[in-house]
Amino acid sequence: MDFTILVGGAAGQGMDTFANILEKVLKRNGFHIFRHGDYMSRVRGGHNFLQVRFSDKPISTYRQKSDIIFALNEETVDLHENDLNENGIIILDEEISKEKNLIHLPLNKTAKGLGNVRVSSTIGLGFILKYFGLPKDEAIKIIKEEFNEKISEVNLRALDEGYDLTDTKYKLETKEDKSILINGNNAVALGAIAAGCKYYCGYPMTPSTGVLNYMSLKSEEMGIVIDQVEDEVAALNMALGASYAGVRAMTGSSGGGIALMAEAFSLAGIIETPVVVINVQRPGPATGLPTRTEQADLRFMIHLGHGEFPKMVISLRNGEDAFYQTARAFNLAEKYQIPVILLSDQELSESTVTYSPFDFEKISINRYISGEEAIVEGERYKRYKFTEDGVSPRIIPGKIENQVVLVDSDEHDEYGNITESAEVRTKMVDKRARKFESLKKEVQEPWLIGEEEPEHLIVAWGSLYGAVKEAVEALNLEGVSIGALVFGDIWPFPTEKLGKMYKNVKNLIAVEQNSTAQLDSLIREELLIKCNHKILKYDGRAFSGEEIYSRLKEEVL
């Protein structure tokens, strides 16, 4: 059982509210959910749509065809009627597309009769629940949870009206709800909270703002200081200040905002202060497509900041991965006293998906803070002490009497005092570089999908995991010998698994959402391996599993 419901219309017509209630109802009835959105960068007007896919089996991407299209305007019919499954239906108000043989419902007329034209979408919700043979119980509970008493009452009447407008076509079997429903941004924020993050700052920038919003929502309950700052230049500098003072700190933005942070990244490198930064990618350059998705910042993140200093880059593959990797990022940042960059994108950040509940017991908080043992009796504290692995003892300012923690953006000696000594400069560069050698031992190999010794091997990264997974599994069912490696850790780059597998493959295929195959170029650089096929997409829309499946069939197999 696998269905997709699409609701489309103009911004401001209540699609989000409809989809929010629908996905919660389906989730509470025990179904697996994947919600995908497509919206324009405007407050009113334009064409937007949301798809809620639900199944009795785990799902990891959206479907291109829909079983029900709930059209809030005529444009939705025109744009999506060809994307309807063979037995699918289009429901809409009786005043829209009158000349077409669709299921016209008295949505607006009934809503006006109820005294609130805004409840027309709730009438549609009632119709859909009855169509699939689902009870109203959970919808009633959710409406009461979401709205005040007055608004709930009219919406409940609207739900009843819609429920009476149709007969049941499918009698779906409900199950016990054992999942959580969360999007990528909220999963990142939850991972940061679990890791003990106590300071988050940022400037709102789509599609990263959801992290700031969720952290703010939980700030009082969890004792987190939140700053909405004046710009992204301030954001990273303030996060570094909080980290210097001794708390776990994080900031985030999208491409343009991350670009403004570039100088402060170098500051993090030279003062060796840990910080976690989330880049939720969107298409550039410049403003680009603010509400769309892309994977074009991989190279940018690896080389972010002037000068040479170690950093780590981790791409997030789904919401569950986002939770655990965000927590891991804080430990790595503090262990090696480096900036750790998390790479997400619009599709992952805003798609709502069901997962098994996250296990907070798996999260460990390792601060790597030194105490008085870092001080040699009779000596000043050496913040940048030369060590074998390049990691110097880190103490918190004000915690040890008569000891000062010096930091400066100029090159410095072991104490943190400014120097222009050629010898000290060379030793400091080498000291920082040694941390990267240790960091290489921390990298995690990519996730394997499909066959372990395939004839055809896909390489992908980040949020493409879900779409690649469904494409590979469909081809495996057809007897195609194919597998995929989907990378999470990007820098340092993990080479072991790919280095072993590629030797026996006929086709090495890069699947990426950028125009230059950036992962492919990194593989060539690190392993001297070149992909002989590239399946790329960079129109701002996310790959679906079906699209990857079709392009593999057309271009490779």
QUIDA-V885013 format. One line per field, one symbol per residue. ss: DSSP state (a for helix, b for strand, c for the rest). phi: phi as a letter, one per 20 degrees, with the letter a starting at -180 (. if undefined). Layout:
ss=???
phi=???
//
This chain:
ss=cbbbbbbbbbbcccaaaaaaaaaaaaaacccbbbbbbbccccccbbbbbbbbbbbccccccccccbbbbbbccaaaaaaaaaabbbbbbbbbbcccccccccbbbcaaaaaaacccaaaaaaaaaaaaaaacccccaaaaaaaaaaccaaaaaaaaaaaaaaacccccccccccccccbbbbbaaaaaaaaaaaccbbbbbbccccccaaaaaaaaaaaaaaccbbbbcccaaaaaaaaaaaaaaccbbbbbbcaaaaaacaaaaaaaaaacccbbbbbbbcbcccccbccccccccaaaaaccccccccbbbbbcccaaaaaaaaaaaaaaaaaaccbbbbbbbaaaaacbbbbbcccaaacccccccccaaacccccccccccccccccccccccccccccccccccccbcccccbcccaaaaaaaaaaaaaaaaaaaaaccccbbbbcccccbbbbbbaaaaaaaaaaaaaaaaccccbbbbbbcbbbccccaaaaaaaaaccbbbbbbcccccaaaaaaaaaacccccbbbbccccccccaaaaaaaaaaacc
phi=.bccdddcregnenfffgfgfgffffffeneeccdccbbeebecnmdcbcddecbecgccbedfddecddeebfffffecfedefgdfcddaffedlffeeceecffffffffenbffefffffffgfffgemefegfffffgffecfgfffgfffffgffffeebdeeddfeecfecddcbefffffffffffenfdbccadgbfdefgfgffffgefffdmdedceefafffgffffffffgfodfcbbaadgfffgfegfffffgfeeldfadcddefbfdflfldfddcacddffgffdfnendbfbccceeeafffgffffffgfffgffdlcfdddddbgfffdfececfgfefffedddeleedfffdegndffefdgfcfeneefddegnecgmdddecbfffbefeoefbcffffgfffffgffffffffgfefdfffednfecefccedbbmffgfffgffffffgfenfebbbddedfdbfefdfffgefffdeecddedbdbedlffgfffffeclddfebcddbbendffdffffgfffffdce
//
